Amino acid sequence: MTVAEREPREIVAGLLADRRLLAACAERDMGTLFRLLNHRGISTRRIAAAVDITQGRLYDYMNGKSRVEKLAIFEQIADAFQIPGHLLGLAKRPWEPASPSSPNCVSEPFPDGDDMAAMDAFRTADRQAGGGRLYSAVLRHLRDNIGPRLVDADGTAQVFAVAAVLTEMAGWMAHDSGQDAVAGRHFTRALPLAHASGDTPLAASIAASTSHLALQTGDSAAAVHWAQTGLDLAEAGPIVPTLIARLHAMSARALAAAGQPTPALRALGRAEEVLDSASEAERPWLSPFDAAALALESALVLSDLERHDDARTRAEHAIRLRESNRARSLALSRITLAGLHLRCDDLEAAVAVGHEVLAADPNLGSIRVLRQLDGLHTALAVHRSHPPVRALLQRFDETRRARMLLLADIVPPPSKGATP
């Protein structure tokens, strides 16, 4: 999804910690606000339509020829872009959830009762079985168990944090199911819930997830933006080293994809330094990030920078570190390593790892893994004349047919005009 195609509210959600946006709102300088949105890819036509003004009037605001003065327009801007009312000197908007008195800290530790047990159960199952099998279950849990608590007059900030965590989790499961547009909508909805909970690290975690998704959809500029947004939030405290390491790693990935090797390597080095200082179980409800995850991210950064031998070393390290019960993570790491062996013209090693990949649990409900397997098949097919590769490709075809039968209930239907 390109910047231009993203919903304006999604872009604004990522700017709610931006000093320029906050200053523009505090000064009620809507011309500056509109320019910020336009520079992030929102067309003047869309801005004018959202605020219900003409483009001519919008240009006057953006060029400083006039200023917004009417209360109704400020309210329309707040509602159109979901800018919290207090930032514009307005009363709380009808769509804003109840929030705790202090927006930058959580007054109580996160509970370890039923909510924590539910999140752990979903996360553990997802790691082994893949998101495709669990996505609907998470949505049902949000609808039936969390939704009613969000509108309970006696509800606390805790329920907004739970809703944010599970909505972010639903986004990852949608991504794992091959539904990236749906995943983006989940992340967009999770962010204001995290802000409402007062849990700044949780908001930063969601920004990291959004950066990952932007990178997967080819928007490296948005990936850089969301990684930096997350770092701004994470470094505002409370400090969670594993989260900050994850955000630096996402920044490195995005910068490498954008062709900026020096900043990318600097960010990667920072991720390694911060992770070394991290303690275990800092905030168990956040998306986890450990040495194995960093090793895989490092391999992908170095691969984008065409340092394939170094990337291979990191990918091998990721596989050694990863627990055997993390089926999807192991599969992705092995696919990455096999591809790196191919780039280094090491066919025998690529074939060996390819066979390990195909030995994975065929019930793994991950469309993301299936698509990466298809990419590896395409890369191997160039070397079909090599007998071990040809044998592996035959096994690939047989395994894929079996997987497609087992995953028929979660594989998205082909788009019109696509080759079957």
C-alpha positions as CSV (number, residue, x, y, z in Angstrom):
1,M,0.0,0.0,0.0
2,T,1.6,3.3,-1.0
3,V,1.5,6.5,1.1
4,A,-1.1,8.0,-1.3
5,E,-3.4,5.1,-0.8
6,R,-3.3,5.1,3.0
7,E,-6.3,6.5,4.9
8,P,-5.7,10.1,6.2
9,R,-6.6,8.9,9.7
10,E,-3.8,6.3,9.5
11,I,-1.2,9.0,8.6
12,V,-2.5,11.4,11.3
13,A,-2.3,8.6,13.9
14,G,1.4,8.3,13.2
15,L,1.8,12.1,13.7
16,L,0.2,12.4,17.1
17,A,3.6,12.5,18.7
18,D,5.1,14.8,16.1
19,R,6.2,18.1,17.6
20,R,5.2,20.0,14.4
21,L,1.7,18.7,14.5
22,L,1.4,19.3,18.2
23,A,2.6,22.9,17.8
24,A,0.3,23.6,14.9
25,C,-2.7,22.3,16.9
26,A,-1.7,24.3,20.0
27,E,-1.5,27.5,17.9
28,R,-4.6,26.5,16.0
29,D,-2.5,26.9,12.8
30,M,-4.5,24.8,10.4
31,G,-2.5,25.9,7.4
32,T,0.6,24.2,8.8
33,L,-1.5,21.2,9.8
34,F,-2.8,20.9,6.2
35,R,0.7,21.2,4.8
36,L,2.0,18.4,7.0
37,L,-0.8,16.2,5.8
38,N,-0.1,17.1,2.2
39,H,3.6,16.4,2.5
40,R,2.7,12.9,3.9
41,G,0.9,12.1,0.7
42,I,-2.7,13.2,1.4
43,S,-3.9,15.2,-1.7
44,T,-5.4,18.6,-1.3
45,R,-8.6,17.3,-2.8
46,R,-8.9,14.7,-0.1
47,I,-8.1,17.2,2.6
48,A,-10.7,19.7,1.3
49,A,-13.3,17.0,1.0
50,A,-12.7,15.7,4.5
51,V,-13.0,19.1,6.0
52,D,-15.9,20.1,3.8
53,I,-14.3,23.2,2.3
54,T,-13.3,24.2,-1.2
55,Q,-9.8,23.6,-2.5
56,G,-9.5,27.4,-3.0
57,R,-10.2,28.0,0.6
58,L,-7.8,25.2,1.6
59,Y,-5.0,26.8,-0.5
60,D,-5.7,30.1,1.3
61,Y,-5.2,28.4,4.6
62,M,-2.0,26.5,3.4
63,N,-0.5,29.7,2.0
64,G,-1.2,31.8,5.1
65,K,-3.7,34.1,3.4
66,S,-6.3,33.3,6.0
67,R,-6.8,31.2,9.1
68,V,-9.4,28.9,10.3
69,E,-11.6,30.8,12.8
70,K,-14.9,29.0,12.9
71,L,-15.5,26.5,15.7
72,A,-17.4,24.2,13.3
73,I,-14.4,23.9,11.0
74,F,-12.1,23.0,13.9
75,E,-14.6,20.3,15.0
76,Q,-14.8,19.0,11.4
77,I,-11.0,18.8,11.2
78,A,-10.8,16.9,14.5
79,D,-13.5,14.5,13.5
80,A,-12.3,14.0,9.9
81,F,-8.7,13.2,10.9
82,Q,-9.4,11.8,14.5
83,I,-7.3,14.5,16.2
84,P,-8.1,14.4,19.9
85,G,-10.2,17.4,20.8
86,H,-7.9,18.7,23.6
87,L,-5.1,19.2,21.0
88,L,-7.3,21.8,19.3
89,G,-8.8,23.3,22.4
90,L,-12.1,21.5,21.9
91,A,-14.2,19.3,24.2
92,K,-13.6,15.5,23.9
93,R,-15.0,14.4,20.6
94,P,-17.8,11.8,20.6
95,W,-15.6,9.1,19.0
96,E,-12.8,9.5,21.6
97,P,-12.6,6.7,24.2
98,A,-12.4,7.5,27.9
99,S,-8.8,8.0,28.9
100,P,-6.9,8.0,32.2
101,S,-6.0,11.2,33.9
102,S,-2.3,10.9,32.9
103,P,-1.8,10.1,29.2
104,N,1.9,9.2,29.5
105,C,2.0,6.7,32.2
106,V,0.1,3.6,33.5
107,S,-0.9,4.0,37.1
108,E,-1.1,0.2,37.7
109,P,0.9,-2.8,36.4
110,F,-0.8,-4.7,33.7
111,P,-3.0,-7.5,35.1
112,D,-1.9,-11.1,34.9
113,G,-5.4,-12.6,35.2
114,D,-7.9,-13.7,32.5
115,D,-6.8,-11.1,30.0
116,M,-3.1,-12.0,30.2
117,A,-4.0,-15.7,30.0
118,A,-6.1,-15.1,26.8
119,M,-3.3,-13.1,25.2
120,D,-0.7,-15.8,26.1
121,A,-2.9,-18.5,24.7
122,F,-3.5,-16.7,21.4
123,R,0.2,-15.8,21.1
124,T,1.5,-19.3,21.9
125,A,-0.9,-20.9,19.4
126,D,0.0,-18.3,16.7
127,R,3.7,-19.0,17.0
128,Q,3.1,-22.7,16.3
129,A,0.0,-22.9,14.1
130,G,0.1,-19.5,12.3
131,G,-2.3,-16.6,12.2
132,G,-4.6,-18.0,9.6
133,R,-6.1,-20.5,11.9
134,L,-6.6,-18.1,14.8
135,Y,-7.6,-14.8,13.2
136,S,-11.4,-15.4,13.5
137,A,-11.0,-16.6,17.1
138,V,-9.3,-13.4,18.1
139,L,-11.9,-11.3,16.3
140,R,-14.7,-13.2,18.2
141,H,-12.9,-12.6,21.5
142,L,-12.6,-8.9,20.8
143,R,-16.3,-8.7,19.8
144,D,-17.8,-10.8,22.6
145,N,-15.4,-10.3,25.5
146,I,-13.6,-7.0,25.1
147,G,-16.0,-4.8,23.1
148,P,-18.7,-4.7,25.8
149,R,-16.1,-3.7,28.4
150,L,-15.0,-0.8,26.3
151,V,-18.4,0.9,26.7
152,D,-18.8,0.0,30.3
153,A,-19.2,3.2,32.4
154,D,-17.1,1.5,35.1
155,G,-14.3,0.4,32.8
156,T,-10.7,1.3,33.4
157,A,-7.7,2.1,31.2
158,Q,-6.7,-1.5,31.5
159,V,-9.4,-2.6,29.1
160,F,-8.2,-0.2,26.4
161,A,-4.7,-1.7,26.7
162,V,-6.2,-5.2,26.3
163,A,-8.2,-4.1,23.3
164,A,-5.1,-2.5,21.8
165,V,-2.9,-5.6,22.3
166,L,-5.5,-8.0,20.8
167,T,-6.3,-5.6,17.9
168,E,-2.6,-5.4,17.1
169,M,-2.5,-9.2,17.3
170,A,-5.4,-9.4,14.9
171,G,-3.4,-7.2,12.6
172,W,-0.5,-9.6,12.6
173,M,-2.8,-12.6,12.1
174,A,-4.4,-10.8,9.1
175,H,-0.9,-10.1,7.7
176,D,0.0,-13.8,8.2
177,S,-3.2,-14.7,6.4
178,G,-2.2,-12.6,3.3
179,Q,-4.7,-9.8,4.1
180,D,-2.3,-6.8,4.4
181,A,-5.0,-4.1,3.8
182,V,-7.0,-5.6,6.7
183,A,-3.9,-5.8,8.8
184,G,-3.3,-2.1,8.2
185,R,-6.8,-1.2,9.4
186,H,-6.3,-3.2,12.6
187,F,-3.0,-1.4,13.4
188,T,-4.7,1.9,12.7
189,R,-7.5,1.1,15.2
190,A,-5.1,-0.3,17.8
191,L,-3.1,2.9,18.1
192,P,-5.8,5.2,19.5
193,L,-6.8,2.4,21.9
194,A,-3.2,2.3,23.2
195,H,-3.1,6.1,23.5
196,A,-6.4,5.9,25.5
197,S,-4.9,3.3,27.8
198,G,-2.1,5.6,28.7
199,D,0.5,2.9,27.8
200,T,3.1,4.7,25.7
201,P,5.3,1.6,25.1
202,L,2.2,-0.2,23.8
203,A,1.6,2.7,21.3
204,A,5.3,2.4,20.3
205,S,4.9,-1.3,19.7
206,I,2.0,-0.8,17.4
207,A,4.0,1.8,15.5
208,A,6.7,-0.9,15.1
209,S,4.1,-3.3,13.7
210,T,2.9,-0.6,11.2
211,S,6.5,0.0,10.1
212,H,6.9,-3.7,9.4
213,L,3.7,-3.8,7.4
214,A,4.7,-0.7,5.4
215,L,8.0,-2.4,4.5
216,Q,6.2,-5.6,3.5
217,T,4.0,-3.6,1.1
218,G,6.9,-1.8,-0.5
219,D,6.6,1.6,1.2
220,S,10.0,2.2,2.7
221,A,9.4,5.9,3.4
222,A,6.3,5.1,5.5
223,A,8.3,2.3,7.2
224,V,11.0,4.8,8.2
225,H,8.4,7.3,9.4
226,W,6.6,4.7,11.6
227,A,9.8,3.4,13.1
228,Q,10.8,6.9,14.1
229,T,7.3,7.6,15.4
230,G,7.7,4.5,17.6
231,L,11.2,5.5,18.8
232,D,9.8,9.0,19.8
233,L,7.1,7.3,21.8
234,A,9.3,4.6,23.3
235,E,12.0,7.0,24.4
236,A,9.5,9.2,26.1
237,G,9.2,6.3,28.7
238,P,8.7,4.1,30.5
239,I,11.8,2.7,28.9
240,V,11.5,-0.9,27.5
241,P,14.9,-1.9,26.0
242,T,13.5,-4.8,23.9
243,L,11.0,-2.5,22.4
244,I,13.5,0.2,21.6
245,A,15.8,-2.5,20.1
246,R,12.9,-3.7,17.9
247,L,12.2,-0.2,16.7
248,H,15.9,0.4,15.8
249,A,15.9,-2.9,13.9
250,M,12.8,-1.8,12.0
251,S,14.5,1.5,11.3
252,A,17.5,-0.4,9.9
253,R,15.3,-2.5,7.7
254,A,13.5,0.5,6.3
255,L,16.7,2.5,5.7
256,A,18.3,-0.5,4.0
257,A,15.3,-0.9,1.7
258,A,15.5,2.8,1.0
259,G,19.1,2.5,-0.1
260,Q,20.7,4.3,2.9
261,P,23.4,1.9,4.0
262,T,25.3,4.0,6.6
263,P,22.2,5.0,8.6
264,A,20.9,1.5,8.3
265,L,24.0,-0.1,9.8
266,R,24.1,2.6,12.5
267,A,20.5,1.7,13.5
268,L,21.3,-2.0,13.4
269,G,24.3,-1.5,15.7
270,R,22.1,0.5,18.1
271,A,19.5,-2.3,18.1
272,E,22.2,-4.8,19.1
273,E,23.6,-2.5,21.9
274,V,20.1,-1.9,23.4
275,L,19.1,-5.6,23.2
276,D,22.2,-6.6,25.1
277,S,21.0,-4.4,28.0
278,A,17.5,-5.8,28.1
279,S,16.2,-7.9,30.9
280,E,13.7,-10.7,30.3
281,A,9.9,-10.3,30.5
282,E,10.1,-6.5,30.6
283,R,6.5,-6.1,29.5
284,P,5.1,-9.5,28.5
285,W,2.0,-8.2,26.8
286,L,4.1,-6.4,24.1
287,S,5.0,-8.1,20.9
288,P,8.2,-10.1,21.8
289,F,11.6,-9.3,20.4
290,D,14.6,-11.4,21.2
291,A,18.1,-12.2,20.0
292,A,16.8,-14.7,17.4
293,A,14.4,-12.1,16.0
294,L,17.2,-9.5,15.8
295,A,19.5,-12.0,14.1
296,L,16.8,-12.6,11.4
297,E,16.2,-8.8,11.0
298,S,20.0,-8.3,10.7
299,A,20.2,-10.9,8.0
300,L,17.5,-9.1,6.0
301,V,19.2,-5.7,6.4
302,L,22.5,-7.1,5.3
303,S,20.9,-8.9,2.4
304,D,19.3,-5.6,1.2
305,L,22.7,-4.1,1.4
306,E,24.1,-7.0,-0.7
307,R,26.4,-8.2,2.1
308,H,25.2,-11.7,1.5
309,D,28.0,-13.6,3.3
310,D,27.4,-11.6,6.5
311,A,23.7,-12.0,6.0
312,R,24.1,-15.8,5.8
313,T,26.0,-15.8,9.1
314,R,23.1,-13.9,10.8
315,A,20.4,-16.1,9.4
316,E,22.3,-19.3,10.6
317,H,22.5,-17.7,14.0
318,A,18.8,-16.9,14.0
319,I,18.0,-20.6,13.3
320,R,20.4,-21.8,16.0
321,L,18.7,-19.5,18.6
322,R,15.1,-20.1,17.6
323,E,13.1,-22.5,19.8
324,S,11.7,-25.6,18.0
325,N,8.2,-24.6,19.0
326,R,8.3,-21.5,16.9
327,A,7.3,-23.2,13.7
328,R,6.6,-20.0,11.6
329,S,9.7,-18.2,12.7
330,L,11.9,-21.1,12.0
331,A,10.3,-21.6,8.5
332,L,10.9,-17.9,7.7
333,S,14.5,-18.0,8.9
334,R,15.2,-21.1,6.8
335,I,13.6,-19.7,3.7
336,T,15.7,-16.5,4.2
337,L,18.9,-18.7,4.6
338,A,18.1,-20.8,1.5
339,G,17.7,-17.6,-0.5
340,L,21.0,-16.2,0.7
341,H,22.8,-19.5,-0.2
342,L,21.4,-19.0,-3.7
343,R,22.7,-15.4,-3.9
344,C,26.1,-16.7,-2.8
345,D,26.0,-19.4,-5.6
346,D,26.1,-22.2,-2.9
347,L,23.5,-24.6,-4.5
348,E,24.3,-27.6,-2.3
349,A,23.7,-25.5,0.9
350,A,20.5,-24.0,-0.6
351,V,19.2,-27.5,-1.4
352,A,20.0,-28.8,2.1
353,V,18.1,-25.9,3.7
354,G,15.3,-26.2,1.2
355,H,14.7,-29.8,2.3
356,E,14.6,-28.6,6.0
357,V,12.0,-26.0,5.0
358,L,9.8,-28.6,3.4
359,A,10.0,-30.8,6.5
360,A,8.1,-28.2,8.5
361,D,4.6,-28.9,9.8
362,P,2.3,-28.9,6.7
363,N,-0.6,-27.6,8.9
364,L,1.2,-24.3,9.6
365,G,-1.5,-21.8,8.7
366,S,0.6,-19.0,7.4
367,I,0.0,-17.6,3.9
368,R,3.1,-15.5,4.5
369,V,5.2,-18.6,4.7
370,L,3.5,-20.1,1.7
371,R,4.2,-17.1,-0.4
372,Q,7.8,-17.0,0.6
373,L,8.1,-20.6,-0.3
374,D,6.7,-19.8,-3.7
375,G,9.4,-17.1,-4.0
376,L,12.1,-19.6,-3.1
377,H,10.7,-22.0,-5.6
378,T,11.0,-19.4,-8.3
379,A,14.6,-18.6,-7.4
380,L,15.5,-22.3,-7.4
381,A,13.9,-22.9,-10.7
382,V,16.7,-20.9,-12.5
383,H,19.0,-23.8,-11.5
384,R,16.6,-26.6,-12.6
385,S,19.4,-28.3,-14.7
386,H,21.2,-29.2,-11.5
387,P,19.9,-32.7,-10.5
388,P,19.7,-32.0,-6.7
389,V,17.8,-28.8,-7.4
390,R,15.5,-30.6,-9.8
391,A,14.7,-33.2,-7.2
392,L,14.0,-30.5,-4.6
393,L,11.7,-28.7,-7.0
394,Q,9.7,-31.9,-7.5
395,R,9.4,-32.2,-3.7
396,F,8.3,-28.5,-3.6
397,D,5.5,-29.2,-6.1
398,E,4.3,-32.2,-4.2
399,T,4.5,-30.4,-0.8
400,R,2.7,-27.3,-2.1
401,R,-0.2,-29.3,-3.5
402,A,-0.6,-31.0,-0.1
403,R,-0.4,-27.7,1.7
404,M,-3.0,-26.1,-0.5
405,L,-5.4,-28.9,0.3
406,L,-4.8,-28.5,4.0
407,L,-5.0,-24.7,3.9
408,A,-7.9,-24.4,1.5
409,D,-10.1,-22.8,4.2
410,I,-7.7,-19.9,4.8
411,V,-6.0,-19.3,1.4
412,P,-7.4,-16.1,-0.2
413,P,-9.1,-16.8,-3.5
414,P,-7.0,-15.6,-6.6
415,S,-7.8,-12.2,-7.9
416,K,-9.6,-11.9,-11.2
417,G,-7.3,-12.4,-14.1
418,A,-4.6,-14.1,-12.0
419,T,-3.0,-17.2,-13.2
420,P,-4.3,-20.3,-11.3
